Amino acid sequence: LRTVFHSENGYPWQEIRQHTPFELSIEAVTVDGLDDVLVQETHLPFDFEVGPLYRIKLYQLSENQHVLCITMHNIITDGWSEGI
């Protein structure tokens, strides 16, 4: 989760950073607007050279109802690994 990817002279290479700051974004949404917000989230690009290659957002539907959305690029995870 600390890895970013670069390209130099057409050759890819990875950089494993010592530390990646954790950022939790909190956004208020309505129940009716949640599906649209989640679809938009899946279409946001990742910057491979800047990172991180994941986003964690908490959508607040009401005072006591929240949805946690964890979006990761498939270069850092896969379906099999998520099951573990």
C-alpha positions in Angstrom: 0.0 0.0 0.0 3.1 2.3 0.1 4.1 1.5 -3.4 4.0 4.0 -6.4 5.0 3.3 -9.9 7.2 5.3 -12.3 8.4 5.0 -15.8 11.9 5.9 -17.0 12.9 5.6 -20.6 10.0 3.3 -21.2 10.8 1.0 -18.3 8.5 0.7 -15.3 9.9 0.6 -11.8 8.3 0.7 -8.4 9.2 2.8 -5.4 8.2 1.6 -1.9 7.8 4.6 0.3 8.7 4.6 4.0 5.4 6.2 5.0 2.1 6.9 3.3 -0.1 9.4 5.1 -3.6 8.1 5.9 -6.4 10.4 5.0 -10.1 9.7 5.7 -12.4 11.9 3.7 -15.9 12.4 5.2 -18.7 13.6 3.0 -22.4 14.0 3.8 -24.7 12.5 1.2 -28.4 11.6 1.0 -29.5 8.0 0.7 -31.0 8.8 -2.7 -27.6 10.2 -3.9 -25.4 7.5 -2.5 -25.4 5.2 -5.6 -24.4 8.1 -7.9 -21.6 9.1 -5.5 -20.3 5.6 -5.4 -20.4 5.3 -9.2 -18.5 8.6 -9.5 -15.9 7.3 -7.0 -15.2 4.2 -9.2 -14.4 6.4 -12.2 -11.9 8.7 -10.4 -8.4 8.0 -11.7 -5.4 7.2 -9.6 -2.0 8.9 -10.0 0.5 6.0 -10.1 3.5 8.3 -9.5 2.0 10.3 -6.6 -0.1 7.7 -4.8 -1.6 6.3 -2.7 -3.3 3.8 -5.0 -6.3 3.6 -2.6 -8.9 6.0 -1.3 -11.0 5.6 1.9 -14.1 7.7 2.3 -16.8 7.8 4.8 -20.2 8.8 3.5 -22.5 10.1 6.2 -26.2 9.5 5.4 -27.5 10.6 8.8 -26.3 11.2 12.3 -26.2 7.4 13.0 -25.9 5.9 9.5 -22.6 5.8 7.5 -21.1 4.0 4.5 -17.4 3.3 4.4 -16.1 3.1 0.8 -12.6 1.7 0.2 -11.4 2.0 -3.4 -8.2 0.3 -4.5 -6.6 0.1 -7.9 -6.3 -3.5 -9.1 -2.5 -3.1 -9.3 -2.3 -3.3 -5.5 -5.1 -5.8 -4.8 -7.2 -8.5 -6.4 -10.4 -10.4 -5.6 -8.5 -13.4 -4.1 -6.5 -11.3 -1.7 -9.6 -9.4 -0.6 -11.1 -12.7 0.7 -8.1 -13.1 3.0 
